[in-house]
Each structure stands twice: as structure tokens, then as C-alpha cells.
Amino acid sequence: MKKSLVILLACGSLFAGAAEIGGVKLDDTAKVSGQDLVFNGGGIRTKYGIAKVYVAGLYAAQKTNNADAVVNAVTPRRVVLSMLRKVEAEKLHESLLDGLEENTTEAEFAALQPRLKEMNAIFQGVKEVKEGDLIALDFLPGKGTQITVRGQIRDVIGGDDFSRALLRVWLGKKPVSDSLKSGMLGGK
């Protein structure tokens, strides 16, 4: 019994600092492009107010509650999506497109079209994501956005403008969810 308690306490300490959102444990830190990032915050993306779609976590060079600072940073950032349900990749792509269109001007959105086609090709290759699947969006200044699905790097979509636009899906003036934006910026 005593040995079991010691093992339980030791395992518990491994996750002591990790955030838990919606039953999903998110790491305290992440390493992107050789830089250590800290967990800034996270939340649950719901659809129609009831269907839980994914847990999103934001990692940045330092904690901040300033969305513009994250979007415009010249350091790496990461958004991780931990799926809470099965979603066809096409539906997830459409949702991101909606968020992009809501948070860019008509001219910005038009300029992103070639890279949106690249993103669509990535999603078409994935076909669907299932409960428990992880999607990492690594924002690499000077390079673009690296998309990793289920631990496999799919591609890097070039351009800091694309990275900023994609971050605004969650952190822009019209985010996919106000409560998710607040959570990702360290709010409750």
C-alpha cells in the first residue's frame, strides 16, 4: 500500500503544473524552433453552444493577456488543438476559413488564397481527425506556419501574414469564441 502511494504521488507530480481543460492535459511548456514556450492559456471550442469540438491551448515566449502582442510577436508561438470528437477535415478547414474571413479585410483574405489552397490540401490529405488527435500549429517568424497532425509534420505554409491571420481565428476582433479567446489569453 505504501509503495502504491509513493508511485501515485510521483506520477501526480509529473502533471502538477500541467493545465487540464475538459479532461485534456496540456503541457506547461513547448519547444518550437528551438525556443522554449510557456503555456499561456486555453479553453474549449464549442459549436452551437453545446457540442464540444476541441481543447485549444496557446503557447508563447512569455505569458500575456494581450492578443495583439501574441499575433504580432516576432518569436515562435504554438496553438495546439486536442480533438474532443471526430470531425471531417473539410469541416475543420471550413471553420478555419470562416474565422480567417471574419478577421481579415477583403484584400488580406484575397492575398491569402494560394496559401489557403495549401492548407486545404493538407486537410484533404488528413481526411478526418478523431477524438484524442492532436493538431499543432507552430508559428515560425520569417518562415510561416508548420502544421503537424497526430505527430506528423504535414507542411509549412509560408508567410508571417498567414501566421498572423490564422492566429486571429482565435485571438482576433471576431474570434471563433469569445470565451475561448479569453481562456487562451489566461482568463477563466
C-alpha positions in Angstrom: 0.0 0.0 0.0 2.8 2.4 1.0 4.7 1.7 -2.3 1.5 2.4 -4.3 1.0 5.7 -2.6 4.6 6.7 -3.4 4.1 5.8 -7.1 0.8 7.7 -7.2 2.4 10.8 -5.7 5.4 10.6 -8.0 3.1 10.3 -11.1 0.9 13.1 -9.8 3.9 15.4 -9.6 4.6 14.8 -13.3 1.4 16.6 -14.1 1.3 19.0 -11.1 2.0 22.1 -13.3 0.2 20.9 -16.4 -3.1 22.5 -17.2 -6.2 20.3 -17.5 -9.0 21.6 -19.6 -12.1 19.5 -20.4 -10.2 16.4 -19.3 -7.3 17.1 -21.6 -3.9 17.6 -20.0 -1.8 20.3 -21.7 1.9 20.6 -21.1 3.3 23.6 -19.2 5.9 24.2 -21.9 6.5 23.5 -25.6 9.6 23.8 -27.7 9.2 25.4 -31.1 12.0 26.2 -33.5 14.5 25.6 -30.6 12.8 28.1 -28.3 11.1 27.3 -25.0 7.5 28.5 -24.8 5.2 28.7 -21.8 1.5 27.7 -21.7 -0.4 31.0 -21.9 -3.9 29.6 -21.5 -6.6 27.5 -23.2 -10.2 26.6 -23.4 -12.8 24.5 -25.2 -14.2 25.3 -28.6 -17.9 24.5 -28.7 -20.2 24.6 -31.7 -23.8 25.8 -31.2 -23.0 26.3 -27.5 -23.2 22.6 -26.7 -21.1 20.4 -29.0 -17.5 20.3 -27.7 -15.2 20.2 -30.6 -11.6 20.7 -29.3 -9.5 22.0 -26.5 -7.2 24.7 -27.7 -4.0 25.8 -25.9 -1.8 28.7 -26.7 2.0 28.7 -26.1 4.1 31.9 -26.2 7.5 33.2 -25.3 6.1 34.8 -22.2 2.6 34.9 -20.6 0.4 37.7 -21.8 -3.2 38.7 -21.9 -2.6 40.9 -24.9 -4.0 39.3 -28.1 -2.2 41.8 -30.4 1.1 41.0 -28.7 0.7 37.3 -29.4 -0.5 37.8 -33.0 2.3 40.3 -33.9 5.2 38.6 -31.9 8.5 38.1 -33.7 9.1 34.9 -31.6 7.6 31.4 -32.2 4.2 30.6 -30.9 2.0 27.5 -30.9 -1.7 26.7 -30.9 -2.4 23.1 -30.1 -5.8 21.6 -30.8 -6.8 18.4 -28.9 -9.9 17.0 -30.6 -12.8 16.1 -28.4 -14.8 14.5 -31.2 -14.5 13.2 -34.8 -14.5 15.9 -37.4 -14.1 15.6 -41.1 -11.0 17.6 -42.1 -13.1 19.5 -44.7 -15.4 20.8 -41.9 -12.4 21.8 -39.8 -10.9 23.6 -42.8 -14.2 25.4 -43.5 -14.4 26.5 -39.8 -10.8 28.0 -40.0 -11.7 29.7 -43.3 -14.8 31.3 -41.6 -12.6 32.5 -38.8 -10.0 33.9 -41.3 -12.6 35.7 -43.3 -14.1 37.2 -40.2 -10.7 38.6 -39.1 -9.2 39.8 -42.3 -10.0 42.5 -44.7 -11.2 41.6 -48.2 -7.8 42.4 -49.6 -6.0 40.4 -47.0 -8.2 37.4 -47.5 -7.7 37.6 -51.3 -3.9 37.7 -50.8 -4.1 34.5 -48.6 -5.9 32.4 -51.3 -2.9 30.5 -52.6 -1.9 29.5 -49.0 -5.4 28.7 -48.1 -5.3 26.2 -51.0 -2.1 24.7 -49.5 -3.9 24.4 -46.1 -6.9 22.8 -47.8 -4.5 20.2 -49.5 -3.1 19.4 -46.0 -6.6 18.9 -44.6 -7.7 16.8 -47.6 -4.7 14.6 -47.0 -5.7 14.1 -43.4 -9.4 13.3 -44.3 -10.6 13.4 -40.7 -9.5 13.9 -37.1 -10.7 11.8 -34.3 -11.2 12.2 -30.6 -7.8 12.4 -29.0 -6.0 13.5 -32.1 -3.6 16.5 -31.7 -3.1 19.3 -34.3 -0.1 21.6 -33.6 0.1 24.9 -35.4 3.6 26.3 -35.0 4.0 29.9 -35.9 7.6 30.4 -37.1 8.6 34.0 -37.7 10.2 34.5 -41.1 9.1 31.1 -42.3 5.4 30.6 -41.8 3.1 28.1 -40.1 4.1 24.5 -39.6 1.1 22.2 -39.4 1.5 18.9 -37.5 -1.3 16.3 -37.3 -1.0 13.3 -35.0 2.7 13.9 -34.6 3.4 14.0 -38.3 4.6 17.3 -39.8 2.4 17.9 -42.8 3.8 21.1 -44.3 4.9 24.7 -43.6 2.7 27.3 -45.2 4.9 30.4 -45.9 4.4 33.9 -44.7 4.2 35.8 -41.4 1.0 37.4 -42.8 -0.6 33.9 -42.9 0.6 33.1 -39.4 -0.9 36.4 -38.1 -4.2 35.8 -39.9 -4.5 32.2 -38.6 -3.8 33.3 -35.0 -6.6 35.9 -35.3 -9.1 33.0 -35.8 -8.8 32.6 -32.0 -7.4 35.9 -30.9 -8.8 38.4 -33.4 -11.6 41.0 -33.0 -14.2 38.4 -34.1 -12.8 35.1 -32.7 -14.5 31.8 -33.2 -15.4 32.0 -29.5 -15.0 34.9 -27.0 -14.7 32.6 -24.1 -12.0 30.5 -25.9 -10.1 33.7 -26.7 -10.3 34.8 -23.0 -9.1 31.4 -21.9 -6.2 31.3 -24.3 -5.1 34.7 -23.0 -5.1 33.4 -19.5 -8.6 34.3 -18.4 -11.1 32.0 -17.0 
